[in-house]
């Protein structure tokens, strides 16, 4: 099913509750940024830093790899998802790993790492509370920061086999179960929110501490991260740390902000992933590389709030997902750029000032440029004589014939009444 069908289904089942929950996060975000008088100046600064990263990405990658190795971290570059997965598997096989604990990582979701490792006989335990919930339910995350926001406390109690639906009780129960997994794991996997080029360090921001346990307890820690997560130095990192949690959840800072260098009790490996990012540098969509995955664009989006993340079918939903998905598979996700009202709410909350509206309009052109019928219809709207002919044909065509021809469009929209006289002739 495409987005509109999944969205309608979700809204009928969970839409109002989901909308209310997400909007509560948006209100917390608005309150948090009002505590920072220079917020708009920070947005400009963050955008400029990311512009610099985009323009100097290869040099920053080289600098990071050199400094990370000097800091005692092994760094491997992976050109695509397959190479990333094979690299992770190679390091796990070296220690004969049978079980790994993994903290939240959208990059590993993008690469399909969980399924790949499980096919190769390695058990993967997601340790973020929300990620673990959706893993036990056999689902994918529906949100970047709040992966189980579509579920209820009753849903969680059911998968844990508990009658008590109190959220605090269920959280402690999950903590008890996960602690055993941390202590028996052979390796820890995580993503990273930022990579500091001039230090060679990885920065991970969490609220549960699960990434820290996975990084410290097992003898091997693998960090999977996209090349666009680089920042030039610690001063630049400070700009983003002031913004990330406020824009994501309304917190001043995440509960745990950890910087990882050399692992003292084992090995730490960073897998730097391209997977189309360098190719995007030379495209009209290069500004999508500025995204820091704060999820504010999802939280504010009126379409996402009512349709839910799974309606997008891609690992990253919402406005940013509507831009990234067609770049991975244009045919499969060509409907997503149209799942947008162009209200611009997303770009008003974006901490790095991604011009979502312009990018989404360009993406609509990108996914339809080979559709001759659509291009002809578009051109007719801008040519007076062609529009007059087109509107006359619509007006004279019998309604049953017109409905049959436009049945997909007409499924959720009423056909407009075409007036006999054009406005200009009145």
Secondary structure, 3 states (H helix, E strand, C coil): CCHHHHHHHHHHHHHHHHHHHHHHHHHHHHHHHCCCCCHHHHHHHHHHHHHHHHHCHHHHHHHHHHHHHHCCCEEEEECCHHHHHHHHHHHHHHCCCCEEEECCCHHHHHHCHHHHHHHCCCEEEECCHHHHHHHHCCCCCCCCCCCCCCCCHHHHHHHHCCCCCCHHHHHHHHHHHHHHHHHHCCEEEECCCEEECCCCEEEEEECCCHHHHHHHCCCEEEEEEEHHHEECCHHHHHHHHHHHHHHHHCCCCCCEEEEECCCCCCEEEEEEECCCHHHHHCCCCHHHHHCCCCCHHHHHCHHHHHHCHHHHCCCCCHHHHHHHHHHHCCCCCCCHHHCCCCCCHHHHHCCCCCCHHHHHHHHHHHHHCCCHHHHHHHHHHHCHHHHHHHHHHHHHCCHHHHHHHCHHHHCCCCCCCCCCCCHHHC
